[in-house]
Amino acid sequence: MSRNQRVVGAAENVDLREAEDVTPFDRDVDERRVIACYCCTCEDSATLLVEPGRTRRWEHDEQHPSHVVDYWREDAGGEST
């Protein structure tokens, strides 16, 4: 693919039936959150300590819009939700 092209959407063989557009960044924005991030494309990962009011996603996701990124919220006991 040339560098001046932009990827939009997903390949036809990707099952998005259970995919949702709401991430842990969009939920409970009035409280502090611990959000784990994992890039399924390049296997990069991060754990973010998110302050109240933040809805901006992981910088890696913003810089690489064609990558598939998983987000999940971890509670105070280390459990993921």
Buried (B, 14 or more C-beta within 10 A) or exposed (E): EEEEEEEEEEEEEEEEEEEEEEBBBEEEBEEEBBBBBBBEEEEBEBEBEBEEEBEEBBEBBEEBEEBBBEBEBBEEEEEEE
